[in-house]
Amino acid sequence: MPNISISNRNWDQAYKNKYTPWRDKEFLWLKKELRLVKNKAALDLGCGTGEASHLLSIRGYKVTGVDFSKEALKEVPKKITAVYWDLEKIDQLELEKESYDLILDSKVLAFIKNKNRYLKTVSKILKKNGKFIIHGFLKNPKKEICLKPKDFRSIGKYFEIVKSKIKINEKSEWFVYILKKHG
């Protein structure tokens, strides 16, 4: 069992109190973006209670969801393979090279300390023509959940943008980047 930090236990408490930080409506863009597929594998990093994992599965993906909250994973639909793991140590999770057609990171990257290690591992396990989708904040009253300019330089070491969307309201700016591996 991985060594989980105190902040991760705070997520467990939040989920015990029925707090779900990411709502279904936040994934409407995912419904619009993804086509129906067969025999494709998806990895949902920071899957929480499985909202995005569920959308991926109804689009035809065989989904593995990874999260560091045991409480959240209790809510993941049964057809999703749920894995308890500290994503800070994703490189220690036994994942085969080029095994996923799609990898989704929904607001996880901002919390990762070693972004280069994380992104390098994602690049390694993503298939050659696969998609890496990052969803997160550029601006929010809670600054600690936002990506910083240097984070985008880290992303650029391993991936290039295929498509992007930015949504702005009075309190925050969030983005979706659909990426592919270099080369």
FIMI-348370 format. One record per atom (N, C-alpha, C): x, y, z; atom name. Coordinates in pm, whole numbers, plus 50000, padded with zeros to 5 digits. Example, Ala and Ser with C-alpha at 12.3 -4.5 7.8 and 13.67 -1.06 7.14 Angstrom:
BEGIN
SITE      x      y      z  sero
SITE  51319  49431  50780     N
SITE  51230  49550  50780    CA
SITE  51320  49670  50780     C
SITE  51285  49775  50708     N
SITE  51367  49894  50714    CA
SITE  51290  50003  50787     C
END
This chain:
BEGIN
SITE      x      y      z  sero
SITE  50085  49882  50000     N
SITE  50000  50000  50000    CA
SITE  50089  50124  50000     C
SITE  50059  50221  49912     N
SITE  50142  50341  49905    CA
SITE  50130  50427  50030     C
SITE  50233  50506  50055     N
SITE  50232  50599  50166    CA
SITE  50157  50725  50121     C
SITE  50042  50749  50180     N
SITE  49955  50859  50139    CA
SITE  49974  50977  50233     C
SITE  49984  51095  50175     N
SITE  50007  51215  50255    CA
SITE  49879  51259  50327     C
SITE  49895  51347  50423     N
SITE  49783  51398  50503    CA
SITE  49679  51466  50415     C
SITE  49721  51536  50310     N
SITE  49624  51605  50226    CA
SITE  49532  51505  50155     C
SITE  49582  51388  50125     N
SITE  49500  51286  50061    CA
SITE  49393  51236  50157     C
SITE  49426  51226  50285     N
SITE  49326  51186  50384    CA
SITE  49215  51290  50393     C
SITE  49249  51416  50367     N
SITE  49145  51519  50364    CA
SITE  49046  51493  50251     C
SITE  49093  51440  50139     N
SITE  49003  51402  50030    CA
SITE  48911  51290  50076     C
SITE  48966  51191  50147     N
SITE  48883  51083  50199    CA
SITE  48770  51139  50285     C
SITE  48803  51233  50372     N
SITE  48702  51293  50458    CA
SITE  48597  51367  50375     C
SITE  48642  51438  50274     N
SITE  48549  51511  50187    CA
SITE  48451  51414  50120     C
SITE  48504  51303  50069     N
SITE  48416  51205  50005    CA
SITE  48324  51137  50106     C
SITE  48371  51113  50227     N
SITE  48284  51056  50332    CA
SITE  48165  51149  50358     C
SITE  48189  51279  50348     N
SITE  48084  51379  50368    CA
SITE  48002  51404  50242     C
SITE  48019  51317  50142     N
SITE  47945  51323  50015    CA
SITE  47977  51446  49931     C
SITE  48097  51500  49951     N
SITE  48143  51611  49867    CA
SITE  48211  51554  49744     C
SITE  48160  51588  49628     N
SITE  48223  51547  49502    CA
SITE  48273  51673  49435     C
SITE  48404  51690  49425     N
SITE  48458  51817  49376    CA
SITE  48431  51843  49228     C
SITE  48417  51740  49148     N
SITE  48397  51759  49006    CA
SITE  48260  51704  48970     C
SITE  48177  51786  48916     N
SITE  48039  51750  48888    CA
SITE  48023  51698  48745     C
SITE  47917  51620  48723     N
SITE  47888  51565  48590    CA
SITE  47888  51672  48481     C
SITE  47829  51789  48512     N
SITE  47820  51893  48409    CA
SITE  47958  51940  48362     C
SITE  48060  51922  48446     N
SITE  48194  51961  48404    CA
SITE  48248  51870  48295     C
SITE  48185  51755  48275     N
SITE  48234  51661  48175    CA
SITE  48151  51661  48047     C
SITE  48064  51761  48030     N
SITE  47987  51770  47906    CA
SITE  48078  51780  47785     C
SITE  48189  51851  47798     N
SITE  48286  51862  47689    CA
SITE  48339  51725  47649     C
SITE  48352  51635  47746     N
SITE  48404  51501  47718    CA
SITE  48303  51422  47635     C
SITE  48176  51436  47667     N
SITE  48071  51369  47588    CA
SITE  48078  51413  47443     C
SITE  48097  51544  47422     N
SITE  48101  51598  47286    CA
SITE  48227  51557  47212     C
SITE  48336  51540  47282     N
SITE  48465  51515  47219    CA
SITE  48486  51370  47177     C
SITE  48434  51277  47253     N
SITE  48467  51137  47231    CA
SITE  48366  51065  47142     C
SITE  48418  50992  47047     N
SITE  48337  50908  46959    CA
SITE  48317  50772  47025     C
SITE  48220  50698  46975     N
SITE  48202  50560  47021    CA
SITE  48319  50477  46970     C
SITE  48371  50389  47055     N
SITE  48485  50305  47019    CA
SITE  48459  50162  47064     C
SITE  48543  50071  47014     N
SITE  48541  49932  47060    CA
SITE  48684  49891  47086     C
SITE  48701  49811  47189     N
SITE  48833  49754  47221    CA
SITE  48942  49858  47240     C
SITE  48910  49966  47304     N
SITE  49009  50069  47335    CA
SITE  49020  50080  47487     C
SITE  49140  50111  47533     N
SITE  49166  50120  47677    CA
SITE  49185  50265  47719     C
SITE  49123  50301  47832     N
SITE  49136  50436  47886    CA
SITE  49181  50429  48031     C
SITE  49261  50526  48071     N
SITE  49309  50540  48207    CA
SITE  49261  50676  48258     C
SITE  49186  50675  48367     N
SITE  49132  50798  48427    CA
SITE  49212  50825  48554     C
SITE  49306  50919  48545     N
SITE  49393  50953  48657    CA
SITE  49323  51054  48748     C
SITE  49308  51018  48875     N
SITE  49232  51101  48967    CA
SITE  49084  51085  48940     C
SITE  49040  50960  48928     N
SITE  48902  50931  48885    CA
SITE  48797  50970  48986     C
SITE  48835  50993  49113     N
SITE  48735  51027  49213    CA
SITE  48628  50921  49222     C
SITE  48502  50962  49213     N
SITE  48390  50868  49223    CA
SITE  48351  50807  49089     C
SITE  48424  50840  48985     N
SITE  48406  50773  48857    CA
SITE  48315  50838  48756     C
SITE  48283  50966  48772     N
SITE  48193  51032  48675    CA
SITE  48251  51027  48534     C
SITE  48374  51071  48517     N
SITE  48435  51069  48384    CA
SITE  48461  50926  48338     C
SITE  48500  50838  48430     N
SITE  48521  50697  48395    CA
SITE  48394  50638  48337     C
SITE  48281  50672  48397     N
SITE  48153  50621  48349    CA
SITE  48126  50671  48206     C
SITE  48150  50800  48181     N
SITE  48131  50854  48046    CA
SITE  48220  50782  47946     C
SITE  48345  50756  47985     N
SITE  48435  50684  47896    CA
SITE  48383  50543  47867     C
SITE  48332  50477  47971     N
SITE  48284  50339  47952    CA
SITE  48161  50333  47861     C
SITE  48071  50431  47871     N
SITE  47954  50427  47782    CA
SITE  47991  50466  47639     C
SITE  48108  50523  47622     N
SITE  48159  50550  47487    CA
SITE  48234  50428  47431     C
SITE  48246  50323  47512     N
SITE  48305  50199  47463    CA
SITE  48444  50167  47514     C
SITE  48500  50251  47596     N
SITE  48634  50227  47649    CA
SITE  48630  50126  47764     C
SITE  48734  50045  47773     N
SITE  48757  49962  47892    CA
SITE  48840  50051  47984     C
SITE  48784  50089  48098     N
SITE  48842  50196  48180    CA
SITE  48905  50143  48308     C
SITE  49023  50197  48336     N
SITE  49086  50181  48466    CA
SITE  49090  50320  48529     C
SITE  49033  50332  48647     N
SITE  49034  50458  48721    CA
SITE  49130  50448  48837     C
SITE  49213  50550  48855     N
SITE  49312  50551  48963    CA
SITE  49287  50673  49050     C
SITE  49286  50652  49182     N
SITE  49268  50763  49274    CA
SITE  49334  50729  49407     C
SITE  49366  50833  49486     N
SITE  49425  50809  49618    CA
SITE  49325  50823  49731     C
SITE  49198  50830  49697     N
SITE  49094  50834  49800    CA
SITE  49016  50703  49800     C
SITE  49033  50626  49906     N
SITE  48957  50501  49919    CA
SITE  48808  50528  49923     C
SITE  48769  50638  49987     N
SITE  48627  50673  49997    CA
SITE  48568  50700  49859     C
SITE  48640  50773  49776     N
SITE  48591  50801  49641    CA
SITE  48579  50673  49561     C
SITE  48678  50586  49570     N
SITE  48679  50463  49492    CA
SITE  48563  50370  49526     C
SITE  48509  50382  49646     N
SITE  48392  50301  49685    CA
SITE  48271  50331  49596     C
SITE  48268  50452  49539     N
SITE  48154  50495  49457    CA
SITE  48172  50468  49308     C
SITE  48289  50423  49266     N
SITE  48316  50401  49124    CA
SITE  48227  50286  49074     C
SITE  48160  50305  48958     N
SITE  48075  50198  48904    CA
SITE  48153  50066  48889     C
SITE  48083  49955  48910     N
SITE  48146  49823  48913    CA
SITE  48216  49785  48783     C
SITE  48170  49837  48669     N
SITE  48233  49798  48542    CA
SITE  48366  49869  48518     C
SITE  48403  49958  48607     N
SITE  48531  50028  48600    CA
SITE  48630  49958  48692     C
SITE  48751  49933  48645     N
SITE  48856  49880  48731    CA
SITE  48910  49996  48813     C
SITE  48892  49990  48944     N
SITE  48934  50100  49033    CA
SITE  49062  50060  49105     C
SITE  49161  50148  49102     N
SITE  49291  50121  49163    CA
SITE  49324  50232  49263     C
SITE  49360  50191  49383     N
SITE  49402  50284  49489    CA
SITE  49552  50306  49474     C
SITE  49593  50432  49449     N
SITE  49735  50460  49430    CA
SITE  49760  50609  49447     C
SITE  49878  50642  49497     N
SITE  49923  50780  49508    CA
SITE  49980  50820  49372     C
SITE  49911  50908  49300     N
SITE  49954  50944  49165    CA
SITE  50087  51018  49162     C
SITE  50132  51066  49276     N
SITE  50267  51124  49283    CA
SITE  50372  51018  49248     C
SITE  50335  50893  49269     N
SITE  50427  50780  49242    CA
SITE  50376  50695  49126     C
SITE  50321  50760  49025     N
SITE  50264  50688  48911    CA
SITE  50369  50599  48843     C
SITE  50494  50641  48846     N
SITE  50599  50563  48780    CA
SITE  50622  50428  48848     C
SITE  50573  50411  48970     N
SITE  50587  50284  49041    CA
SITE  50467  50192  49023     C
SITE  50363  50242  48960     N
SITE  50246  50161  48930    CA
SITE  50279  50076  48808     C
SITE  50249  49949  48815     N
SITE  50287  49858  48706    CA
SITE  50192  49873  48588     C
SITE  50230  49960  48495     N
SITE  50152  49986  48375    CA
SITE  50239  49958  48253     C
SITE  50184  49885  48158     N
SITE  50261  49848  48040    CA
SITE  50284  49967  47948     C
SITE  50399  49965  47882     N
SITE  50434  50069  47785    CA
SITE  50331  50068  47671     C
SITE  50290  50186  47631     N
SITE  50194  50207  47522    CA
SITE  50072  50116  47534     C
SITE  50008  50118  47650     N
SITE  49893  50031  47673    CA
SITE  49758  50103  47672     C
SITE  49758  50236  47666     N
SITE  49632  50311  47672    CA
SITE  49611  50396  47547     C
SITE  49487  50391  47496     N
SITE  49448  50473  47381    CA
SITE  49413  50614  47425     C
SITE  49367  50627  47549     N
SITE  49328  50757  47602    CA
SITE  49362  50762  47751     C
SITE  49421  50872  47791     N
SITE  49449  50896  47933    CA
SITE  49388  51032  47968     C
SITE  49309  51032  48075     N
SITE  49242  51154  48120    CA
SITE  49300  51197  48254     C
SITE  49340  51322  48262     N
SITE  49386  51384  48387    CA
SITE  49290  51499  48413     C
SITE  49200  51479  48506     N
SITE  49103  51583  48537    CA
SITE  49143  51650  48668     C
SITE  49214  51761  48654     N
SITE  49254  51845  48767    CA
SITE  49351  51777  48864     C
SITE  49431  51685  48814     N
SITE  49530  51617  48898    CA
SITE  49666  51683  48888     C
SITE  49706  51720  48769     N
SITE  49843  51769  48746    CA
SITE  49882  51882  48840     C
SITE  49790  51969  48873     N
SITE  49821  52082  48963    CA
SITE  49868  52034  49100     C
SITE  49823  51916  49142     N
SITE  49859  51864  49274    CA
SITE  49986  51780  49274     C
SITE  50038  51748  49159     N
SITE  50157  51663  49148    CA
SITE  50282  51748  49168     C
SITE  50369  51704  49259     N
SITE  50492  51779  49285    CA
SITE  50594  51759  49174     C
SITE  50621  51633  49137     N
SITE  50719  51604  49033    CA
SITE  50647  51584  48900     C
SITE  50615  51696  48836     N
SITE  50538  51693  48712    CA
SITE  50612  51625  48598     C
SITE  50744  51643  48591     N
SITE  50819  51577  48484    CA
SITE  50810  51425  48493     C
SITE  50824  51370  48612     N
SITE  50815  51225  48629    CA
SITE  50674  51176  48592     C
SITE  50575  51247  48638     N
SITE  50435  51213  48609    CA
SITE  50410  51215  48457     C
SITE  50447  51325  48391     N
SITE  50421  51340  48248    CA
SITE  50503  51241  48164     C
SITE  50625  51214  48207     N
SITE  50708  51116  48137    CA
SITE  50642  50977  48142     C
SITE  50588  50941  48258     N
SITE  50520  50812  48273    CA
SITE  50395  50808  48187     C
SITE  50316  50914  48187     N
SITE  50196  50920  48103    CA
SITE  50236  50903  47957     C
SITE  50340  50970  47914     N
SITE  50388  50957  47776    CA
SITE  50429  50813  47744     C
SITE  50491  50749  47840     N
SITE  50538  50611  47820    CA
SITE  50421  50512  47804     C
SITE  50315  50530  47881     N
SITE  50205  50433  47879    CA
SITE  50096  50466  47775     C
SITE  50103  50584  47714     N
SITE  50008  50623  47610    CA
SITE  50051  50564  47477     C
SITE  49957  50505  47404     N
SITE  49987  50450  47272    CA
SITE  50031  50561  47177     C
SITE  50101  50521  47072     N
SITE  50158  50616  46977    CA
SITE  50056  50717  46925     C
SITE  49939  50673  46886     N
SITE  49836  50763  46834    CA
SITE  49728  50794  46936     C
SITE  49761  50773  47063     N
SITE  49664  50796  47170    CA
SITE  49646  50942  47204     C
SITE  49543  50969  47283     N
SITE  49513  51105  47329    CA
SITE  49537  51115  47479     C
SITE  49596  51226  47520     N
SITE  49609  51260  47661    CA
SITE  49527  51386  47681     C
SITE  49425  51379  47764     N
SITE  49337  51493  47788    CA
SITE  49362  51546  47929     C
SITE  49396  51673  47936     N
SITE  49417  51740  48064    CA
SITE  49306  51843  48082     C
SITE  49244  51839  48198     N
SITE  49136  51931  48233    CA
SITE  49178  51996  48365     C
SITE  49180  52128  48371     N
SITE  49222  52192  48494    CA
SITE  49194  52342  48495     C
SITE  49247  52407  48596     N
SITE  49226  52551  48613    CA
SITE  49350  52631  48576     C
SITE  49326  52745  48514     N
SITE  49431  52845  48490    CA
SITE  49421  52954  48597     C
SITE  49297  52984  48637     N
SITE  49273  53087  48738    CA
SITE  49156  53041  48824     C
SITE  49171  53057  48955     N
SITE  49068  53017  49049    CA
SITE  49100  53085  49182     C
SITE  48999  53118  49262     N
SITE  49029  53176  49394    CA
SITE  49121  53087  49479     C
SITE  49113  52956  49459     N
SITE  49204  52863  49528    CA
SITE  49326  52844  49438     C
SITE  49424  52929  49453     N
SITE  49540  52930  49364    CA
SITE  49616  52797  49359     C
SITE  49612  52721  49469     N
SITE  49687  52595  49474    CA
SITE  49634  52489  49377     C
SITE  49513  52508  49323     N
SITE  49460  52410  49229    CA
SITE  49483  52449  49083     C
SITE  49555  52559  49061     N
SITE  49579  52609  48927    CA
SITE  49716  52566  48874     C
SITE  49721  52540  48743     N
SITE  49850  52515  48681    CA
SITE  49923  52647  48664     C
SITE  50055  52640  48665     N
SITE  50140  52757  48652    CA
SITE  50210  52754  48515     C
SITE  50260  52867  48467     N
SITE  50327  52868  48337    CA
SITE  50436  52762  48322     C
SITE  50514  52738  48428     N
SITE  50621  52637  48418    CA
SITE  50563  52497  48398     C
SITE  50440  52473  48445     N
SITE  50376  52343  48425    CA
SITE  50353  52316  48276     C
SITE  50321  52421  48202     N
SITE  50296  52404  48059    CA
SITE  50426  52376  47984     C
SITE  50537  52427  48033     N
SITE  50667  52392  47974    CA
SITE  50694  52244  47995     C
SITE  50660  52192  48112     N
SITE  50676  52049  48139    CA
SITE  50590  51966  48045     C
SITE  50467  52008  48025     N
SITE  50377  51938  47932    CA
SITE  50438  51936  47793     C
SITE  50493  52050  47750     N
SITE  50550  52063  47617    CA
SITE  50672  51975  47591     C
SITE  50738  51927  47695     N
SITE  50850  51835  47677    CA
SITE  50806  51702  47619     C
SITE  50684  51661  47649     N
SITE  50636  51527  47614    CA
SITE  50520  51524  47515     C
SITE  50446  51636  47507     N
SITE  50322  51636  47429    CA
SITE  50308  51763  47347     C
SITE  50224  51753  47244     N
SITE  50186  51871  47167    CA
SITE  50034  51881  47166     C
SITE  49984  52003  47157     N
SITE  49840  52028  47162    CA
SITE  49776  51995  47028     C
SITE  49669  51916  47034     N
SITE  49588  51885  46917    CA
SITE  49467  51979  46914     C
SITE  49409  52001  47032     N
SITE  49290  52084  47044    CA
SITE  49286  52143  47184     C
SITE  49230  52263  47197     N
SITE  49219  52322  47329    CA
SITE  49088  52400  47342     C
SITE  49046  52413  47466     N
SITE  48926  52490  47496    CA
SITE  48951  52559  47630     C
SITE  48917  52685  47637     N
SITE  48928  52760  47762    CA
SITE  48792  52823  47790     C
SITE  48747  52809  47913     N
SITE  48619  52869  47953    CA
SITE  48647  52964  48069     C
SITE  48592  53083  48059     N
SITE  48616  53187  48159    CA
SITE  48482  53232  48217     C
SITE  48480  53242  48350     N
SITE  48367  53307  48416    CA
SITE  48423  53408  48515     C
SITE  48337  53470  48596     N
SITE  48384  53577  48684    CA
SITE  48483  53531  48790     C
SITE  48482  53405  48828     N
SITE  48570  53357  48934    CA
SITE  48689  53274  48885     C
SITE  48674  53209  48771     N
SITE  48782  53118  48732    CA
SITE  48793  53102  48581     C
SITE  48904  53045  48541     N
SITE  48929  53006  48403    CA
SITE  48970  52859  48407     C
SITE  48904  52775  48327     N
SITE  48947  52637  48321    CA
SITE  48975  52600  48176     C
SITE  49049  52495  48158     N
SITE  49091  52456  48025    CA
SITE  49076  52306  48005     C
SITE  49071  52269  47879     N
SITE  49081  52131  47836    CA
SITE  49184  52130  47723     C
SITE  49287  52049  47738     N
SITE  49383  52030  47630    CA
SITE  49379  51885  47587     C
SITE  49365  51865  47459     N
SITE  49377  51731  47403    CA
SITE  49515  51726  47340     C
SITE  49595  51633  47388     N
SITE  49735  51627  47350    CA
SITE  49770  51493  47284     C
SITE  49880  51495  47211     N
SITE  49937  51370  47159    CA
SITE  50086  51373  47188     C
SITE  50146  51255  47186     N
SITE  50290  51246  47213    CA
SITE  50368  51308  47097     C
SITE  50485  51361  47130     N
SITE  50575  51410  47024    CA
SITE  50617  51294  46935     C
SITE  50637  51328  46808     N
SITE  50690  51226  46716    CA
SITE  50583  51149  46658     C
END
